[in-house]
Amino acid sequence: MLEEVERWLNARSWSAGDRPVQHLLSAKHATGQSVSVVLPALDEEATVGDIVTVIRRELMLRVPLVDELVVVDSGSSDRTAEVAAAAGARVVHRDAILPRIPAVPGKGEVLWRSLLVTGGDIVCFVDADLREFSADFVSGIVGPLLTDPDVHLVKAMYDRPLGAAPGQGGRVTELMARPLLNMHWPQLAGFVQPLGGEYAARRSLLERLPFPVGYGVELGMLVDALHLVGLDALAQVDVGVRVHRHQDGRALGRMAAAIYRTAQLRLARGHLVRPTLTQFERGADGFEPHTYTVDTEERPPMTEIAEYATRRVA
């Protein structure tokens, strides 16, 4: 590990308990910063309501740390939107945001569009499939942004069990993202969960970043933020254990392909690989190939979108 990264680990890695919520509230009042929480959601009726309930109860009603809580529904076929609204979130459908640009499927697409329907100086993203959710996932990662003006992006770090096996989750992280980062962006080798979906950042940073529309958004954002603001502006906070729904091996393969593609674009934007992935599934007549398109599109920095500039002036 680079000496720079070792120093960064000591200076920019904290636990959620290092900053009590009341301390964060005092810092929020002193600096006048507002906080938005965004949950991107697709068919998450089983979990989204509990997450919204905890955030509202602990961080909006009991302690007014969060100013707005928005669930962006990316086309759910279940009752995700109804459950989220009943729990107290403002629910916005992905396709209703910036209709001039037709939406495409993908998590990054939803996160990018969420900047247009939120107003917080700090934007906190939380995946909607978490179980046993704790408010620390939010307060822990917005804490450094509220208390340290030199920090611009904070990732959550946590243990990720796979069933009953501790530490065995995050398979794409260990098999794809961590090797890529260590080899090509070794300054980012200290991030425990580089692909984690729980992170917070200053709007002033997010609006200047391009957003890969799919699974590559977390890696792309981390790499681009490194180049834009530098390693010392990035941080991570330990929030305990992350329990969520795990995807099967084929879905993980598609995720890994999108992440590799995102990395490859940042390594050599003029050299394009074939953006498809073929996987195999046993059928009645043996193994059958299924070919999928790998996410290749990226949304530009939000500052380049006319509607965003108009909204900010208004």
C-alpha positions in Angstrom: 0.0 0.0 0.0 1.2 3.5 -0.8 2.5 5.5 2.1 0.0 8.2 1.1 -2.8 5.7 1.4 -1.6 4.6 4.9 -1.7 8.2 6.0 -5.1 8.6 4.5 -6.4 5.6 6.3 -5.4 7.1 9.6 -6.7 10.6 8.9 -9.8 9.9 6.8 -11.3 6.7 8.3 -13.8 7.0 11.2 -16.6 5.2 12.9 -20.2 6.5 13.1 -19.8 6.9 16.9 -17.0 9.4 16.5 -19.6 12.2 15.8 -22.7 12.1 18.0 -25.9 13.2 16.3 -26.2 16.2 18.6 -22.7 17.3 17.6 -23.7 17.0 14.0 -26.9 19.0 14.6 -24.8 21.8 16.1 -22.5 21.8 13.1 -25.4 21.8 10.7 -26.9 24.9 12.4 -23.5 26.7 12.5 -22.8 26.1 8.8 -26.3 26.4 7.5 -25.9 23.3 5.4 -29.0 21.3 4.3 -29.1 17.5 3.9 -31.1 15.5 1.3 -31.4 11.7 1.5 -32.1 9.8 -1.8 -33.2 6.1 -2.0 -33.1 4.8 -5.6 -35.7 2.0 -5.6 -36.8 -0.8 -8.0 -39.2 -3.4 -6.7 -38.2 -2.9 -3.0 -41.6 -2.9 -1.3 -40.4 -5.4 1.3 -37.7 -3.0 2.7 -38.1 0.6 1.5 -40.8 1.4 4.1 -38.7 0.4 7.1 -35.8 2.4 5.8 -37.9 5.5 5.3 -39.6 5.0 8.7 -36.2 4.9 10.5 -34.8 7.9 8.8 -37.9 10.0 9.4 -38.2 9.0 13.0 -34.5 9.2 14.0 -33.2 12.0 11.8 -36.1 14.2 10.9 -38.6 14.1 13.8 -36.5 13.2 16.8 -33.4 15.1 15.6 -33.8 17.5 12.5 -30.6 16.4 10.8 -32.2 15.5 7.4 -34.2 18.1 5.5 -35.7 16.0 2.8 -36.2 12.3 2.1 -36.8 11.3 -1.5 -37.4 7.9 -3.0 -36.9 7.8 -6.8 -38.8 4.9 -8.2 -37.2 3.6 -11.4 -40.2 1.7 -12.7 -41.2 -0.7 -10.0 -43.8 -3.4 -10.8 -44.7 -3.8 -7.1 -46.0 -1.4 -4.4 -42.6 0.3 -3.8 -44.0 3.8 -4.5 -47.1 3.3 -2.3 -45.1 1.8 0.6 -42.5 4.6 0.5 -45.1 7.3 0.4 -47.1 5.8 3.2 -43.9 5.7 5.4 -43.4 9.4 4.8 -41.1 9.8 1.8 -41.6 12.1 -1.1 -41.8 9.7 -4.1 -40.8 10.8 -7.6 -40.8 8.5 -10.6 -37.6 8.5 -12.6 -39.4 9.2 -15.9 -41.0 12.4 -14.5 -37.6 13.9 -14.0 -36.1 15.7 -17.0 -38.5 14.2 -19.5 -36.7 15.9 -22.4 -34.0 13.2 -22.1 -35.6 9.7 -22.2 -34.6 7.6 -19.2 -32.7 4.4 -19.6 -32.6 1.5 -17.0 -29.9 1.7 -14.4 -29.1 2.8 -10.9 -26.7 5.6 -12.1 -29.5 7.1 -14.2 -31.7 7.4 -11.1 -28.9 8.9 -9.0 -28.1 11.5 -11.7 -31.7 12.5 -12.1 -32.2 12.8 -8.3 -30.0 15.9 -8.3 -32.8 17.7 -10.1 -35.5 16.9 -7.5 -33.5 17.5 -4.4 -32.1 20.7 -2.9 -29.7 19.7 -0.2 -26.1 21.1 0.0 -25.2 17.5 1.0 -26.8 14.6 -0.8 -26.8 11.1 0.8 -27.6 8.0 -1.2 -28.9 4.9 0.5 -29.8 1.6 -1.3 -33.4 0.6 -0.8 -32.9 -3.1 -0.2 -31.2 -2.9 3.2 -32.6 -4.9 6.1 -32.0 -4.3 9.8 -31.4 -0.7 8.8 -29.8 1.8 11.2 -29.9 5.6 11.1 -26.1 5.4 11.4 -26.0 4.7 7.7 -27.1 8.3 7.2 -25.7 10.2 10.1 -22.4 8.4 10.0 -21.6 9.4 6.4 -23.0 12.9 6.4 -21.1 13.7 9.6 -17.7 14.4 8.1 -19.3 16.6 5.5 -21.1 18.7 8.2 -18.0 19.0 10.4 -15.0 19.2 8.0 -15.2 21.6 5.0 -12.2 19.8 3.4 -14.2 16.6 3.0 -16.3 16.3 -0.2 -17.3 12.6 -0.5 -17.8 10.0 2.2 -18.3 6.2 1.6 -19.8 3.9 4.2 -17.8 0.9 5.2 -19.2 -2.2 6.8 -19.1 -6.0 7.2 -21.1 -7.7 4.4 -22.2 -11.3 5.5 -23.3 -13.7 2.8 -26.1 -15.7 4.5 -24.5 -17.0 7.8 -20.9 -16.5 6.5 -19.4 -13.2 7.9 -17.4 -11.1 5.5 -18.2 -13.1 2.4 -20.5 -10.6 0.7 -19.2 -8.1 -1.8 -18.1 -10.6 -4.3 -17.9 -8.2 -7.2 -15.8 -5.9 -5.0 -13.3 -8.5 -4.2 -13.1 -10.1 -7.7 -13.4 -7.1 -9.9 -13.4 -3.6 -8.3 -10.6 -4.0 -5.7 -8.1 -5.5 -8.2 -8.9 -2.7 -10.7 -8.4 0.0 -8.1 -5.2 -1.4 -6.7 -3.7 -1.8 -10.1 -4.8 1.4 -11.8 -5.8 3.8 -9.1 -3.8 2.7 -6.1 -4.6 5.9 -4.2 -8.1 4.4 -3.8 -6.9 1.1 -2.4 -7.8 2.1 1.1 -11.6 2.1 0.5 -13.1 -0.9 2.3 -16.4 -0.8 0.3 -15.6 1.0 -3.0 -18.9 -0.3 -4.6 -21.1 0.3 -1.6 -24.4 2.1 -2.3 -24.3 4.2 0.8 -22.3 7.4 0.4 -22.8 11.1 0.8 -21.2 14.0 -1.1 -21.4 17.7 -1.5 -23.8 18.8 -4.3 -21.0 21.1 -5.5 -19.0 17.9 -6.3 -21.8 15.7 -7.6 -23.0 18.3 -10.1 -19.6 18.3 -11.7 -19.3 14.5 -12.1 -20.4 12.4 -15.0 -22.7 9.5 -14.0 -22.4 6.0 -15.6 -26.1 5.0 -16.0 -25.7 1.5 -14.6 -23.8 -0.5 -12.1 -20.5 1.3 -12.8 -21.7 4.5 -11.1 -20.0 3.9 -7.8 -16.6 3.1 -9.2 -16.8 5.8 -11.8 -17.8 8.4 -9.2 -14.9 7.4 -6.9 -12.3 7.6 -9.6 -13.6 10.8 -11.0 -13.8 12.4 -7.6 -10.2 11.4 -6.9 -9.1 13.3 -10.0 -11.4 16.3 -9.3 -10.8 17.0 -5.6 -8.0 14.7 -4.6 -7.6 11.8 -2.1 -7.7 14.0 1.1 -11.2 15.2 0.1 -12.5 11.6 0.3 -13.3 9.7 3.5 -15.0 6.6 4.8 -17.0 5.8 8.0 -17.6 2.5 9.6 -21.4 2.0 10.1 -21.3 -1.7 11.3 -23.0 -4.4 9.3 -24.9 -4.3 6.0 -27.6 -6.9 5.5 -29.4 -6.9 2.1 -30.6 -9.1 -0.7 -27.9 -10.9 -2.6 -27.9 -11.4 -6.4 -27.1 -14.6 -8.2 -23.9 -15.3 -10.0 -25.1 -14.3 -13.5 -26.4 -11.0 -12.2 -23.0 -10.4 -10.5 -21.3 -11.2 -13.8 -23.3 -8.5 -15.6 -22.5 -6.1 -12.8 -18.7 -6.9 -13.0 -18.8 -6.4 -16.8 -20.4 -2.9 -16.4 -17.8 -2.0 -13.7 -14.9 -3.2 -15.9 -16.3 -1.1 -18.8 -16.5 2.0 -16.6 -12.9 1.5 -15.6 -11.8 0.9 -19.1 -13.4 4.1 -20.3 -11.5 6.0 -17.7 -8.2 4.3 -18.6 -8.3 4.9 -22.3 -11.4 6.8 -23.5 -10.5 6.5 -27.1 -10.1 2.7 -27.1 -13.4 0.9 -26.9 -14.0 -2.8 -26.2 -17.0 -4.7 -27.3 -19.7 -3.8 -24.8 -21.5 -7.2 -24.5 -21.3 -10.1 -22.1 -22.4 -13.7 -22.9 -23.3 -16.0 -20.0 -24.5 -19.6 -20.0 -27.5 -21.3 -18.4 -28.3 -25.0 -18.6 -31.5 -25.6 -20.5 -33.3 -28.7 -21.8 -30.8 -29.2 -24.6 -27.7 -28.3 -22.6 -26.0 -25.0 -21.9 -27.7 -22.0 -23.6 -25.9 -18.7 -24.2 -27.5 -15.5 -23.2 -25.9 -12.2 -24.4 -26.4 -9.0 -22.6 -25.5 -5.4 -23.5 -23.1 -3.8 -21.0 -24.0 -0.3 -19.8 -21.9 2.1 -21.9 -23.8 5.4 -21.7 -22.9 8.1 -19.2 -24.8 11.2 -18.2 -22.9 14.5 -18.4 -22.2 16.6 -15.3 -25.4 18.1 -14.1 -23.9 21.6 -14.5 -24.2 21.0 -18.3 -28.0 20.5 -18.1 -30.0 23.6 -18.9 -32.9 22.7 -16.7 -30.6 22.3 -13.7 -29.1 25.8 -14.2 -32.5 27.3 -14.6 -33.7 25.6 -11.4 -30.8 26.9 -9.4 -31.3 30.5 -10.6 -35.0 30.3 -9.7 
